[in-house]
């Protein structure tokens, strides 16, 4: 979610200071929460800037250079597991990242990840089905 613009913040402060209503009424008028109006008024009274400080959400875990290291690691060893890539990032870049976060980063970079071992996935089921069919006779 994007932060409210500086213009809206100024309008909220001006509306309240001009006596256009209570905090709750000003919040309803501009479609914001009362906590937001209180926060903006507190900032204004303290003489602080009304500009949004942060774009919302958490900061990215990996920096651009970390992503470059990750891309190089996947290109060098395309069969590496998430755990191996996680350990590589910890050793080479000093970045501690969870496997699910690493998986999302790989998806953002459109990089493949190891999905199964080198043996065919259906081989075990096929052998089990054959042995079951032979035991019925």
FENRATA-V434592 format. One record per residue. N is the residue number from 1. RES is the residue in one letter. PSI is psi in radians with two decimals (999 if undefined). OMEGA is omega in whole degrees, 0 to 359 (999 if undefined). D_FIRST is the distance of its C-alpha to the first C-alpha in whole Angstrom. Layout:
N_RES_PSI_OMEGA_D_FIRST, N_RES_PSI_OMEGA_D_FIRST
//
This chain:
1_X_2.32_180_0, 2_X_2.59_176_4, 3_X_2.73_177_7, 4_X_2.49_183_9, 5_X_2.80_178_12, 6_X_-0.60_179_15, 7_X_-0.81_179_17, 8_X_-0.72_179_15, 9_X_-0.76_179_16, 10_X_-0.70_179_20, 11_X_-0.73_179_20, 12_X_-0.83_180_19, 13_X_-0.83_182_22, 14_X_-0.72_181_24, 15_X_-0.76_180_24, 16_X_-0.76_182_25, 17_X_-0.45_178_27, 18_X_0.00_177_29, 19_X_0.50_181_30, 20_X_0.01_177_28, 21_X_3.13_177_27, 22_X_3.07_178_26, 23_X_-0.76_180_23, 24_X_-0.71_181_22, 25_X_-0.70_177_23, 26_X_-0.70_178_21, 27_X_-0.79_178_18, 28_X_-0.72_181_19, 29_X_-0.69_184_20, 30_X_0.00_177_17, 31_X_0.64_178_15, 32_X_3.00_179_13, 33_X_2.71_179_14, 34_X_-0.59_179_18, 35_X_-0.64_178_17, 36_X_-0.77_181_14, 37_X_-0.77_179_18, 38_X_-0.73_181_20, 39_X_-0.80_181_18, 40_X_-0.70_178_18, 41_X_-0.70_178_22, 42_X_-0.78_178_22, 43_X_-0.78_182_21, 44_X_-0.78_181_23, 45_X_-0.52_179_26, 46_X_-0.08_179_26, 47_X_0.27_180_26, 48_X_2.84_180_23, 49_X_2.54_177_21, 50_X_0.04_179_18, 51_X_2.50_177_16, 52_X_2.40_183_12, 53_X_-0.48_187_14, 54_X_2.58_182_11, 55_X_0.02_181_8, 56_X_2.69_180_6, 57_X_3.02_181_8, 58_X_2.83_178_12, 59_X_2.59_180_14, 60_X_2.48_180_15, 61_X_-0.72_182_19, 62_X_2.40_173_21, 63_X_3.00_181_22, 64_X_-0.73_181_23, 65_X_-0.54_176_26, 66_X_-0.68_178_26, 67_X_-0.63_176_25, 68_X_-0.75_177_28, 69_X_-0.75_181_30, 70_X_-0.77_179_28, 71_X_-0.76_179_29, 72_X_-0.68_180_33, 73_X_-0.70_180_33, 74_X_-0.66_179_32, 75_X_-0.65_180_34, 76_X_-0.67_181_37, 77_X_1.40_184_37, 78_X_-0.28_180_35, 79_X_0.15_181_37, 80_X_2.46_178_35, 81_X_2.94_177_33, 82_X_-0.69_180_30, 83_X_-0.75_180_32, 84_X_-0.73_179_34, 85_X_-0.66_177_31, 86_X_-0.78_179_29, 87_X_-0.64_178_33, 88_X_-0.83_180_33, 89_X_-0.65_179_30, 90_X_-0.73_183_31, 91_X_-0.80_186_34, 92_X_-0.68_187_34, 93_X_-0.18_183_30, 94_X_0.43_182_30, 95_X_2.17_175_27, 96_X_2.14_185_26, 97_X_2.53_179_24, 98_X_2.79_180_24, 99_X_-0.74_177_25, 100_X_-0.68_178_22, 101_X_-0.72_177_20, 102_X_-0.72_178_23, 103_X_-0.75_178_23, 104_X_-0.68_178_20, 105_X_-0.74_178_20, 106_X_-0.69_178_24, 107_X_-0.70_178_22, 108_X_-0.67_181_19, 109_X_-0.06_182_23, 110_X_0.76_178_25, 111_X_2.45_180_27, 112_X_2.79_173_29, 113_X_2.74_183_30, 114_X_2.27_183_33, 115_X_-0.48_180_33, 116_X_2.98_178_37, 117_X_3.06_185_40, 118_X_-0.29_178_43, 119_X_2.62_180_45, 120_X_2.48_184_44, 121_X_-0.57_185_42, 122_X_-0.08_185_44, 123_X_-0.78_181_47, 124_X_-0.78_180_47, 125_X_-0.69_181_47, 126_X_-0.78_180_50, 127_X_-0.68_179_52, 128_X_-0.67_179_51, 129_X_-0.69_179_52, 130_X_-0.73_181_55, 131_X_-0.60_177_57, 132_X_-0.68_180_56, 133_X_-0.65_180_58, 134_X_-0.51_183_61, 135_X_-0.23_180_61, 136_X_-0.42_184_61, 137_X_999_999_65
//
